[in-house]
Amino acid sequence: MVWQRFGRVKVYIEPFFGSGAVFINCPYDNQRAIINDLDGYVVNFWRAIKLEPDVVYEWSQWLASELDLVARQRWMMKNKDDFLGHMRNDPNYYDLKVAGWWAWGMSTWIGAGWCEEQVGDNRLPACGTGAGVHSQRCTIAFFRALAEKFKRTIILCGSWNRCVSHAITAHYPNSGIFLDPPYSPNECDPNTYRIKGNNDVAVECREWCLEHGTNRDLRIALCGYEGEHEMPDDWECLAWKSHGGMGAARARSSGRYTNNVRERIWFSPGCLTPGLALWD
Ligand SMILES: C[S@@+](CC[C@H](N)C(=O)[O-])C[C@H]1O[C@@H](n2cnc3c(N)ncnc32)[C@H](O)[C@@H]1O
């Protein structure tokens, strides 16, 4: 439903990339994109998959097993500072094993905390969901196709607002901006995300949207929970339901799984109206 409202845009901008579900499902070939996430593991995954998808795929394929989950989490935590230091200091650096294990852990760990918290001796894996790297869709061909998607992509690792600065929006009029910030702290468990900050990023995003929503050259989508944002009447509000992946994991970890029926996306007036557009 996002791409129906964005169409083929000059540049697609996703400042809170996470697992990149929307971009991965972009129906257009060679869509130019700027993606960003504060989390170095996310960026490592995408650096690695862009250059060596087959090897990342091999590292990602493993059983959903409790002992491996505990041991790999400890190993990732022990090496975290070194790893993030390399990521930040060397633009060419990526770690294939970390990329594969990160994707495996994101698909196997229940809730938030993968690569973030210390664990005890036990940790139940999410073996029933068949999500992410455990899904039937996840083949080596799928990983290669992911790499293709990134051919015309710029990957940033910093604060979200750098991607939507005036310099970028003025340089790329007709851009599609997909904002999926962490939920407001009062909407979920503060431990839901690995990256923690004092600011309520969701509020900052809403303010940015209110300021830029009147610009018809921009197609903006803002994600949140029902009632989290109050947007002007000319913004379209759509309900959707997360069945799996990061959205469901977030909801589970907040202890409010029923929140998945509260998911909303607000689309700015510059977006296309599905069914009415004769061209993009
Ligand atoms: C709700 S998730 C995005 C989910 C994503 N749409 C997907 O398909 O998986 C939010 C992401 O924003 C990142 N993040 C949190 N605060 C941020 C900030 N201030 N700037 C950039 N990224 C941030 C987190 O690391 C996390 O990956």
The ligand as a Gaussian input file, in Angstrom:
#p B3LYP/6-31G(d) Opt

LIG

0 1
 C       10.472000       0.736000      13.851000
 S       12.087000       0.246000      13.421000
 C       12.033000       0.361000      11.666000
 C       11.429000      -0.887000      11.076000
 C       11.549000      -0.954000       9.600000
 N       10.542000      -0.150000       8.933000
 C       11.486000      -2.401000       9.129000
 O       10.861000      -2.676000       8.086000
 O       12.081000      -3.264000       9.789000
 C       12.993000       1.636000      13.902000
 C       14.469000       1.608000      13.489000
 O       14.976000       2.928000      13.720000
 C       16.302000       2.863000      14.231000
 N       16.478000       4.116000      14.978000
 C       16.081000       4.437000      16.225000
 N       16.320000       5.732000      16.511000
 C       16.866000       6.269000      15.397000
 C       17.322000       7.587000      15.042000
 N       17.263000       8.607000      15.916000
 N       17.802000       7.785000      13.797000
 C       17.894000       6.762000      12.911000
 N       17.486000       5.482000      13.190000
 C       16.983000       5.248000      14.419000
 C       16.354000       1.576000      15.041000
 O       17.656000       1.039000      15.061000
 C       15.353000       0.668000      14.269000
 O       16.040000      -0.167000      13.351000

